[in-house]
């Protein structure tokens, strides 16, 4: 999950599953369009949303790789 802040509620964060994000655009406020058809206005810039998604994916893939390496060590013993 990535952490974002709704426009007008900057002090209240929420978590969003990045797999639901279809597009992110600035018009001029950042609008996150979800695969469900919902739209969210957020404080973060499109680049910040993109960076958060990228960091989340790196973390997920890193965890998966660590688990696979752990399974390889168990299988080889």
NORPEGI-V53808 format. One line per field, one symbol per residue. phi: phi as a letter, one per 20 degrees, with the letter a starting at -180 (. if undefined). psi: psi as a letter, one per 20 degrees, with the letter a starting at -180 (. if undefined). Layout:
phi=???
psi=???
This chain:
phi=.deccfgncgedebdcfffefebcbdbfffddeeffnfccecfffgfffgfffffffffffffffffffffffffee
psi=qqprpqpilhioqqppoiiipgqpqpmhqppopqhiiqqppqhqrhhhgghggghggggghgggggghhhhhhghi.
